[in-house]
Amino acid sequence: MNIGEAARASGVSAKMIRYYEEIGLIGRADRSAQNNYRSFDARDVNELRFVKRARSLGFSVKEIARLLSLWRDRQRPSREVKAIAERHIQDLEARIAEMQAMADTLRELSRCCAGDDRPDCPILADLARVGAQ
């Protein structure tokens, strides 16, 4: 199948497929002898689906490369996969906590702002504070 068909079958855009090839995340597709178009098979589409699902879970390209390598290796120890997932969970939880703290701060600043015709605004005052964090 060509790149458009592979994109439709996998849910990964043709542009992203080219990018993943360029950075070496997936192997370069075979080229047809007739027109030099990329040619994808079912295995390629499965790998693209794998990448898409991993991206939807927030894994980095580096993590996905390692996960793909482990997925391809039928002799892999599952402990490596679990370790990657657990590190990713810790990272996600840390980012969630940071974002919750940001939301709490903005919620409090918004509560303090009158939101009327006066120019005084605690939100802008906080943003302008030097060294505020």
OpenMM code with the backbone's topology and positions (N, CA, C; nanometers):
from openmm import Vec3, app, unit

residues = "MET ASN ILE GLY GLU ALA ALA ARG ALA SER GLY VAL SER ALA LYS MET ILE ARG TYR TYR GLU GLU ILE GLY LEU ILE GLY ARG ALA ASP ARG SER ALA GLN ASN ASN TYR ARG SER PHE ASP ALA ARG ASP VAL ASN GLU LEU ARG PHE VAL LYS ARG ALA ARG SER LEU GLY PHE SER VAL LYS GLU ILE ALA ARG LEU LEU SER LEU TRP ARG ASP ARG GLN ARG PRO SER ARG GLU VAL LYS ALA ILE ALA GLU ARG HIS ILE GLN ASP LEU GLU ALA ARG ILE ALA GLU MET GLN ALA MET ALA ASP THR LEU ARG GLU LEU SER ARG CYS CYS ALA GLY ASP ASP ARG PRO ASP CYS PRO ILE LEU ALA ASP LEU ALA ARG VAL GLY ALA GLN".split()
positions = [
    Vec3(0.0846, -0.1180, 0.0000),
    Vec3(0.0000, 0.0000, 0.0000),
    Vec3(0.0891, 0.1241, 0.0000),
    Vec3(0.0361, 0.2328, -0.0544),
    Vec3(0.1136, 0.3565, -0.0594),
    Vec3(0.1002, 0.4317, 0.0722),
    Vec3(0.1660, 0.5463, 0.0811),
    Vec3(0.1690, 0.6196, 0.2073),
    Vec3(0.0307, 0.6702, 0.2481),
    Vec3(-0.0514, 0.7099, 0.1520),
    Vec3(-0.1862, 0.7559, 0.1831),
    Vec3(-0.2704, 0.6443, 0.2422),
    Vec3(-0.2587, 0.5257, 0.1837),
    Vec3(-0.3332, 0.4102, 0.2349),
    Vec3(-0.2823, 0.3704, 0.3733),
    Vec3(-0.1514, 0.3737, 0.3913),
    Vec3(-0.0935, 0.3414, 0.5219),
    Vec3(-0.1379, 0.4440, 0.6266),
    Vec3(-0.1467, 0.5696, 0.5863),
    Vec3(-0.1919, 0.6747, 0.6775),
    Vec3(-0.3363, 0.6491, 0.7193),
    Vec3(-0.4211, 0.6177, 0.6240),
    Vec3(-0.5615, 0.5903, 0.6567),
    Vec3(-0.5748, 0.4662, 0.7442),
    Vec3(-0.4988, 0.3618, 0.7130),
    Vec3(-0.5079, 0.2358, 0.7880),
    Vec3(-0.4548, 0.2479, 0.9302),
    Vec3(-0.3563, 0.3336, 0.9497),
    Vec3(-0.2927, 0.3461, 1.0815),
    Vec3(-0.3463, 0.4620, 1.1644),
    Vec3(-0.4037, 0.5612, 1.0973),
    Vec3(-0.4469, 0.6809, 1.1679),
    Vec3(-0.3342, 0.7811, 1.1892),
    Vec3(-0.2192, 0.7570, 1.1281),
    Vec3(-0.1037, 0.8468, 1.1370),
    Vec3(-0.0936, 0.9210, 1.0035),
    Vec3(-0.0837, 1.0526, 1.0078),
    Vec3(-0.0794, 1.1298, 0.8834),
    Vec3(0.0450, 1.0959, 0.8011),
    Vec3(0.0336, 1.1158, 0.6711),
    Vec3(0.1466, 1.0909, 0.5815),
    Vec3(0.2663, 1.1775, 0.6221),
    Vec3(0.2394, 1.3007, 0.6635),
    Vec3(0.3473, 1.3902, 0.7062),
    Vec3(0.4208, 1.3311, 0.8261),
    Vec3(0.3468, 1.2775, 0.9234),
    Vec3(0.4101, 1.2180, 1.0416),
    Vec3(0.4846, 1.0898, 1.0050),
    Vec3(0.4309, 1.0127, 0.9120),
    Vec3(0.5002, 0.8915, 0.8678),
    Vec3(0.6363, 0.9293, 0.8107),
    Vec3(0.6389, 1.0307, 0.7265),
    Vec3(0.7666, 1.0764, 0.6690),
    Vec3(0.8620, 1.1232, 0.7796),
    Vec3(0.8073, 1.1959, 0.8769),
    Vec3(0.8895, 1.2442, 0.9887),
    Vec3(0.9454, 1.1265, 1.0688),
    Vec3(0.8620, 1.0300, 1.1014),
    Vec3(0.9085, 0.9135, 1.1783),
    Vec3(1.0172, 0.8377, 1.1022),
    Vec3(1.0039, 0.8306, 0.9705),
    Vec3(1.1101, 0.7694, 0.8890),
    Vec3(1.2380, 0.8526, 0.8979),
    Vec3(1.2237, 0.9831, 0.8836),
    Vec3(1.3383, 1.0742, 0.8824),
    Vec3(1.4183, 1.0655, 1.0116),
    Vec3(1.3510, 1.0551, 1.1257),
    Vec3(1.4223, 1.0507, 1.2535),
    Vec3(1.4622, 0.9090, 1.2928),
    Vec3(1.4236, 0.8106, 1.2112),
    Vec3(1.4632, 0.6729, 1.2378),
    Vec3(1.3756, 0.5997, 1.3376),
    Vec3(1.2595, 0.6559, 1.3708),
    Vec3(1.1698, 0.5877, 1.4641),
    Vec3(1.1136, 0.4614, 1.4007),
    Vec3(1.0788, 0.4722, 1.2742),
    Vec3(1.0376, 0.3538, 1.1975),
    Vec3(1.1356, 0.3377, 1.0825),
    Vec3(1.1434, 0.2168, 1.0310),
    Vec3(1.2339, 0.1909, 0.9194),
    Vec3(1.1861, 0.2591, 0.7924),
    Vec3(1.2781, 0.2838, 0.7049),
    Vec3(1.2424, 0.3414, 0.5754),
    Vec3(1.1574, 0.2409, 0.4989),
    Vec3(1.0487, 0.2896, 0.4419),
    Vec3(0.9606, 0.2028, 0.3644),
    Vec3(1.0313, 0.1609, 0.2360),
    Vec3(0.9991, 0.0403, 0.1917),
    Vec3(1.0475, -0.0039, 0.0614),
    Vec3(0.9926, 0.0906, -0.0450),
    Vec3(1.0617, 0.0973, -0.1559),
    Vec3(1.0166, 0.1819, -0.2673),
    Vec3(0.9799, 0.0927, -0.3846),
    Vec3(0.8713, 0.1280, -0.4522),
    Vec3(0.8304, 0.0496, -0.5687),
    Vec3(0.9252, 0.0773, -0.6843),
    Vec3(0.9469, -0.0228, -0.7656),
    Vec3(1.0384, -0.0094, -0.8790),
    Vec3(0.9781, 0.0795, -0.9873),
    Vec3(0.8458, 0.0791, -0.9991),
    Vec3(0.7790, 0.1548, -1.1056),
    Vec3(0.7906, 0.3054, -1.0884),
    Vec3(0.7515, 0.3532, -0.9710),
    Vec3(0.7408, 0.4976, -0.9534),
    Vec3(0.8171, 0.5503, -0.8314),
    Vec3(0.8869, 0.4616, -0.7631),
    Vec3(0.9669, 0.4975, -0.6453),
    Vec3(0.8816, 0.5464, -0.5281),
    Vec3(0.7523, 0.5137, -0.5282),
    Vec3(0.6655, 0.5485, -0.4160),
    Vec3(0.6955, 0.4568, -0.2992),
    Vec3(0.6735, 0.5085, -0.1786),
    Vec3(0.6871, 0.4253, -0.0600),
    Vec3(0.5831, 0.3139, -0.0666),
    Vec3(0.6231, 0.1976, -0.0170),
    Vec3(0.5336, 0.0827, -0.0154),
    Vec3(0.5309, 0.0252, 0.1261),
    Vec3(0.4131, 0.0194, 0.1848),
    Vec3(0.3960, -0.0261, 0.3219),
    Vec3(0.3208, -0.1582, 0.3245),
    Vec3(0.3546, -0.2411, 0.4231),
    Vec3(0.2830, -0.3672, 0.4407),
    Vec3(0.2130, -0.3666, 0.5766),
    Vec3(0.1488, -0.4760, 0.6100),
    Vec3(0.0720, -0.4854, 0.7342),
    Vec3(0.1605, -0.4633, 0.8568),
    Vec3(0.2831, -0.5138, 0.8537),
    Vec3(0.3746, -0.4942, 0.9666),
    Vec3(0.4028, -0.3462, 0.9882),
    Vec3(0.4254, -0.2730, 0.8791),
    Vec3(0.4501, -0.1286, 0.8886),
    Vec3(0.3302, -0.0564, 0.9504),
    Vec3(0.2115, -0.0936, 0.9071),
    Vec3(0.0899, -0.0313, 0.9591),
    Vec3(0.0749, -0.0617, 1.1083),
    Vec3(0.1047, -0.1847, 1.1484),
    Vec3(0.0985, -0.2192, 1.2912),
    Vec3(0.1962, -0.1356, 1.3724),
    Vec3(0.3156, -0.1151, 1.3211),
    Vec3(0.4129, -0.0310, 1.3904),
    Vec3(0.3639, 0.1127, 1.4010),
    Vec3(0.3030, 0.1627, 1.2951),
    Vec3(0.2500, 0.2991, 1.2991),
    Vec3(0.1371, 0.3109, 1.4013),
    Vec3(0.0527, 0.2107, 1.4096),
    Vec3(-0.0539, 0.2103, 1.5104),
    Vec3(0.0060, 0.2084, 1.6518),
    Vec3(0.1113, 0.1291, 1.6687),
    Vec3(0.1824, 0.1224, 1.7970),
    Vec3(0.2333, 0.2618, 1.8347),
    Vec3(0.2989, 0.3266, 1.7395),
    Vec3(0.3542, 0.4606, 1.7636),
    Vec3(0.2420, 0.5580, 1.7975),
    Vec3(0.1329, 0.5522, 1.7219),
    Vec3(0.0211, 0.6430, 1.7468),
    Vec3(-0.0337, 0.6239, 1.8876),
    Vec3(-0.0517, 0.4994, 1.9298),
    Vec3(-0.1055, 0.4721, 2.0635),
    Vec3(-0.0077, 0.5194, 2.1711),
    Vec3(0.1204, 0.4934, 2.1503),
    Vec3(0.2213, 0.5371, 2.2473),
    Vec3(0.2235, 0.6894, 2.2565),
    Vec3(0.2119, 0.7586, 2.1433),
    Vec3(0.2084, 0.9056, 2.1449),
    Vec3(0.0844, 0.9545, 2.2186),
    Vec3(-0.0282, 0.8846, 2.2000),
    Vec3(-0.1516, 0.9270, 2.2668),
    Vec3(-0.1408, 0.9120, 2.4183),
    Vec3(-0.0504, 0.8261, 2.4645),
    Vec3(-0.0263, 0.8098, 2.6079),
    Vec3(0.0852, 0.9019, 2.6587),
    Vec3(0.1383, 0.9839, 2.5673),
    Vec3(0.2351, 1.0853, 2.6069),
    Vec3(0.3796, 1.0408, 2.6117),
    Vec3(0.4103, 0.9221, 2.5593),
    Vec3(0.5496, 0.8784, 2.5577),
    Vec3(0.6293, 0.9660, 2.4619),
    Vec3(0.7546, 0.9907, 2.4959),
    Vec3(0.8438, 1.0682, 2.4093),
    Vec3(0.8879, 0.9808, 2.2915),
    Vec3(0.9431, 1.0449, 2.1914),
    Vec3(0.9941, 0.9710, 2.0756),
    Vec3(1.1026, 0.8732, 2.1197),
    Vec3(1.1889, 0.9170, 2.2111),
    Vec3(1.2954, 0.8288, 2.2608),
    Vec3(1.2364, 0.7074, 2.3317),
    Vec3(1.1354, 0.7303, 2.4142),
    Vec3(1.0711, 0.6191, 2.4845),
    Vec3(1.0020, 0.5259, 2.3856),
    Vec3(0.9370, 0.5838, 2.2850),
    Vec3(0.8687, 0.5017, 2.1848),
    Vec3(0.9693, 0.4169, 2.1085),
    Vec3(1.0838, 0.4742, 2.0759),
    Vec3(1.1869, 0.3973, 2.0057),
    Vec3(1.2266, 0.2757, 2.0890),
    Vec3(1.2450, 0.2957, 2.2170),
    Vec3(1.2823, 0.1833, 2.3050),
    Vec3(1.1682, 0.0826, 2.3155),
    Vec3(1.0456, 0.1327, 2.3306),
    Vec3(0.9303, 0.0424, 2.3385),
    Vec3(0.9123, -0.0370, 2.2094),
    Vec3(0.9319, 0.0278, 2.0956),
    Vec3(0.9243, -0.0433, 1.9668),
    Vec3(1.0303, -0.1522, 1.9598),
    Vec3(1.1499, -0.1196, 2.0033),
    Vec3(1.2583, -0.2172, 2.0037),
    Vec3(1.2221, -0.3378, 2.0903),
    Vec3(1.1657, -0.3115, 2.2055),
    Vec3(1.1256, -0.4203, 2.2950),
    Vec3(1.0087, -0.4987, 2.2362),
    Vec3(0.9165, -0.4301, 2.1721),
    Vec3(0.8005, -0.4959, 2.1108),
    Vec3(0.8434, -0.5914, 1.9997),
    Vec3(0.9426, -0.5492, 1.9236),
    Vec3(0.9925, -0.6322, 1.8137),
    Vec3(1.0704, -0.7545, 1.8642),
    Vec3(1.1268, -0.7448, 1.9840),
    Vec3(1.2104, -0.8506, 2.0418),
    Vec3(1.1242, -0.9468, 2.1234),
    Vec3(1.0985, -1.0628, 2.0707),
    Vec3(1.0121, -1.1605, 2.1382),
    Vec3(1.0791, -1.2208, 2.2622),
    Vec3(1.2084, -1.1984, 2.2792),
    Vec3(1.2813, -1.2491, 2.3958),
    Vec3(1.2968, -1.1417, 2.5035),
    Vec3(1.2277, -1.0328, 2.4878),
    Vec3(1.2416, -0.9181, 2.5776),
    Vec3(1.2003, -0.9528, 2.7207),
    Vec3(1.2649, -0.8919, 2.8158),
    Vec3(1.2168, -0.9033, 2.9539),
    Vec3(1.1105, -0.7953, 2.9770),
    Vec3(0.9964, -0.8359, 3.0271),
    Vec3(0.8883, -0.7390, 3.0470),
    Vec3(0.9251, -0.6349, 3.1521),
    Vec3(1.0243, -0.6639, 3.2388),
    Vec3(1.0629, -0.5671, 3.3411),
    Vec3(1.1099, -0.4368, 3.2794),
    Vec3(1.1731, -0.4447, 3.1618),
    Vec3(1.2184, -0.3214, 3.0961),
    Vec3(1.1002, -0.2367, 3.0510),
    Vec3(0.9992, -0.3025, 2.9960),
    Vec3(0.8796, -0.2315, 2.9519),
    Vec3(0.8107, -0.1670, 3.0719),
    Vec3(0.7975, -0.2429, 3.1780),
    Vec3(0.7322, -0.1918, 3.2986),
    Vec3(0.8095, -0.0740, 3.3565),
    Vec3(0.9408, -0.0804, 3.3562),
    Vec3(1.0227, 0.0287, 3.4092),
    Vec3(1.0008, 0.1572, 3.3286),
    Vec3(0.9922, 0.1446, 3.1970),
    Vec3(0.9662, 0.2615, 3.1126),
    Vec3(0.8295, 0.3192, 3.1464),
    Vec3(0.7304, 0.2321, 3.1581),
    Vec3(0.5944, 0.2775, 3.1890),
    Vec3(0.5886, 0.3438, 3.3263),
    Vec3(0.6542, 0.2868, 3.4240),
    Vec3(0.6500, 0.3441, 3.5592),
    Vec3(0.7203, 0.4789, 3.5664),
    Vec3(0.8328, 0.4930, 3.4938),
    Vec3(0.8996, 0.6244, 3.4879),
    Vec3(0.8068, 0.7277, 3.4228),
    Vec3(0.7372, 0.6831, 3.3199),
    Vec3(0.6457, 0.7734, 3.2496),
    Vec3(0.5289, 0.8141, 3.3407),
    Vec3(0.4786, 0.7201, 3.4168),
    Vec3(0.3711, 0.7506, 3.5124),
    Vec3(0.4180, 0.8556, 3.6121),
    Vec3(0.5388, 0.8384, 3.6649),
    Vec3(0.5932, 0.9358, 3.7615),
    Vec3(0.6045, 1.0743, 3.6974),
    Vec3(0.6507, 1.0785, 3.5732),
    Vec3(0.6630, 1.2055, 3.5024),
    Vec3(0.5253, 1.2685, 3.4821),
    Vec3(0.4284, 1.1888, 3.4402),
    Vec3(0.2925, 1.2408, 3.4210),
    Vec3(0.2349, 1.2949, 3.5516),
    Vec3(0.2538, 1.2194, 3.6597),
    Vec3(0.2008, 1.2633, 3.7890),
    Vec3(0.2666, 1.3922, 3.8359),
    Vec3(0.3952, 1.4077, 3.8105),
    Vec3(0.4643, 1.5318, 3.8469),
    Vec3(0.4101, 1.6489, 3.7648),
    Vec3(0.3897, 1.6259, 3.6361),
    Vec3(0.3354, 1.7327, 3.5511),
    Vec3(0.1926, 1.7683, 3.5912),
    Vec3(0.1142, 1.6669, 3.6275),
    Vec3(-0.0231, 1.6922, 3.6734),
    Vec3(-0.0203, 1.7783, 3.7995),
    Vec3(0.0686, 1.7455, 3.8933),
    Vec3(0.0787, 1.8231, 4.0173),
    Vec3(0.1193, 1.9675, 3.9878),
    Vec3(0.2139, 1.9863, 3.8965),
    Vec3(0.2560, 2.1216, 3.8589),
    Vec3(0.1407, 2.1990, 3.7961),
    Vec3(0.0674, 2.1326, 3.7086),
    Vec3(-0.0446, 2.1995, 3.6422),
    Vec3(-0.1564, 2.2310, 3.7421),
    Vec3(-0.1790, 2.1417, 3.8378),
    Vec3(-0.2804, 2.1670, 3.9404),
    Vec3(-0.2418, 2.2882, 4.0249),
    Vec3(-0.1128, 2.2984, 4.0570),
    Vec3(-0.0652, 2.4142, 4.1332),
    Vec3(-0.0841, 2.5428, 4.0519),
    Vec3(-0.0577, 2.5380, 3.9220),
    Vec3(-0.0795, 2.6552, 3.8372),
    Vec3(-0.2272, 2.6934, 3.8354),
    Vec3(-0.3141, 2.5934, 3.8206),
    Vec3(-0.4581, 2.6206, 3.8184),
    Vec3(-0.5038, 2.6798, 3.9508),
    Vec3(-0.4525, 2.6254, 4.0609),
    Vec3(-0.4891, 2.6787, 4.1930),
    Vec3(-0.4474, 2.8247, 4.2072),
    Vec3(-0.3256, 2.8561, 4.1636),
    Vec3(-0.2760, 2.9940, 4.1712),
    Vec3(-0.3627, 3.0864, 4.0861),
    Vec3(-0.3887, 3.0454, 3.9631),
    Vec3(-0.4703, 3.1296, 3.8753),
    Vec3(-0.6130, 3.1431, 3.9275),
    Vec3(-0.6661, 3.0379, 3.9854),
    Vec3(-0.8002, 3.0422, 4.0427),
    Vec3(-0.8060, 3.1468, 4.1548),
    Vec3(-0.7042, 3.1468, 4.2403),
    Vec3(-0.6990, 3.2421, 4.3506),
    Vec3(-0.6820, 3.3850, 4.2988),
    Vec3(-0.5941, 3.4039, 4.2006),
    Vec3(-0.5755, 3.5375, 4.1436),
    Vec3(-0.7041, 3.5855, 4.0766),
    Vec3(-0.7706, 3.4972, 4.0068),
    Vec3(-0.8959, 3.5326, 3.9406),
    Vec3(-1.0026, 3.5689, 4.0432),
    Vec3(-1.0068, 3.4961, 4.1544),
    Vec3(-1.1022, 3.5238, 4.2614),
    Vec3(-1.0786, 3.6642, 4.3186),
    Vec3(-0.9511, 3.7048, 4.3240),
    Vec3(-0.9166, 3.8349, 4.3807),
    Vec3(-0.9389, 3.9510, 4.2831),
    Vec3(-0.9549, 3.9204, 4.1579),
    Vec3(-0.9725, 4.0257, 4.0567),
    Vec3(-1.1204, 4.0631, 4.0486),
    Vec3(-1.1470, 4.1935, 4.0556),
    Vec3(-1.2858, 4.2410, 4.0500),
    Vec3(-1.3478, 4.2179, 3.9122),
    Vec3(-1.2650, 4.2218, 3.8103),
    Vec3(-1.3172, 4.1999, 3.6752),
    Vec3(-1.4158, 4.3074, 3.6331),
    Vec3(-1.3893, 4.4299, 3.6760),
    Vec3(-1.4798, 4.5399, 3.6423),
    Vec3(-1.4066, 4.6422, 3.5567),
    Vec3(-1.4540, 4.7652, 3.5579),
    Vec3(-1.3956, 4.8701, 3.4737),
    Vec3(-1.2708, 4.9344, 3.5334),
    Vec3(-1.2378, 4.9015, 3.6583),
    Vec3(-1.1188, 4.9583, 3.7213),
    Vec3(-0.9926, 4.8957, 3.6616),
    Vec3(-0.8828, 4.9702, 3.6583),
    Vec3(-0.7589, 4.9169, 3.6004),
    Vec3(-0.6822, 4.8233, 3.6939),
    Vec3(-0.7106, 4.8289, 3.8232),
    Vec3(-0.6376, 4.7436, 3.9170),
    Vec3(-0.6696, 4.5966, 3.8892),
    Vec3(-0.5638, 4.5167, 3.8794),
    Vec3(-0.5851, 4.3747, 3.8496),
    Vec3(-0.4763, 4.2924, 3.9182),
    Vec3(-0.5136, 4.2106, 4.0159),
    Vec3(-0.4139, 4.1288, 4.0847),
    Vec3(-0.3488, 4.0238, 3.9944),
    Vec3(-0.4162, 3.9866, 3.8896),
    Vec3(-0.3575, 3.8884, 3.7960),
    Vec3(-0.2363, 3.9511, 3.7273),
    Vec3(-0.2572, 4.0717, 3.6721),
    Vec3(-0.1459, 4.1410, 3.6054),
    Vec3(-0.0373, 4.1790, 3.7046),
    Vec3(-0.0760, 4.2177, 3.8245),
    Vec3(0.0235, 4.2534, 3.9270),
    Vec3(0.1104, 4.1331, 3.9598),
    Vec3(0.0491, 4.0166, 3.9713),
    Vec3(0.1271, 3.8959, 4.0015),
    Vec3(0.2205, 3.8610, 3.8865),
    Vec3(0.1719, 3.8715, 3.7638),
    Vec3(0.2558, 3.8414, 3.6469),
    Vec3(0.3751, 3.9353, 3.6374),
    Vec3(0.3560, 4.0591, 3.6840),
    Vec3(0.4623, 4.1591, 3.6741),
    Vec3(0.5623, 4.1497, 3.7891),
    Vec3(0.5309, 4.0731, 3.8919),
    Vec3(0.6222, 4.0623, 4.0073),
    Vec3(0.7543, 3.9991, 3.9639),
    Vec3(0.8631, 4.0623, 4.0028),
    Vec3(0.9958, 4.0090, 3.9727),
    Vec3(1.0229, 3.8929, 4.0661),
    Vec3(1.0674, 3.7815, 4.0108),
    Vec3(1.1023, 3.6668, 4.0914),
    Vec3(0.9829, 3.5872, 4.1408),
    Vec3(0.8653, 3.6145, 4.0893),
    Vec3(0.7459, 3.5404, 4.1319),
    Vec3(0.7481, 3.4007, 4.0737),
    Vec3(0.7215, 3.3030, 4.1600),
    Vec3(0.7092, 3.1656, 4.1128),
    Vec3(0.6332, 3.0866, 4.2110),
] * unit.nanometer
topology = app.Topology()
chain = topology.addChain("A")
for resn in residues:
    res = topology.addResidue(resn, chain)
    for name in ("N", "CA", "C"):
        topology.addAtom(name, app.Element.getBySymbol(name[0]), res)
